[in-house]
Amino acid sequence: VEMPIIEVKAFERRFEDPETSERLIAKLTDALCDVYGEELRAETWVILDGVAPPHWGFGGEVRK
């Protein structure tokens, strides 16, 4: 069984609004199905992984 997984990592605040997260999941799934075919819709997983800023670093520095 083919099971595409789309994983998005961002600061956890990006995923606080359930409506925004729902729209993002729907649009990412739509984009994948546009490229690979509608038959993958039921098998596509989208994971929104919220990371606390102190656990994320850019350029060797922790984000706050």
C-alpha angles and dihedrals in degrees: 000000000000111000116179114202123200112193122190121190118193140137107300092242088070089068100043095100109071093203092055091048091049091052092048092051092048094048094046090050090048091052093051092048091048089059103034104025140272093267089078095060095092092047099046119108122197117195120192107199113194115202124196111239093241087060094054128074135186124189092000094305131106116241119233 
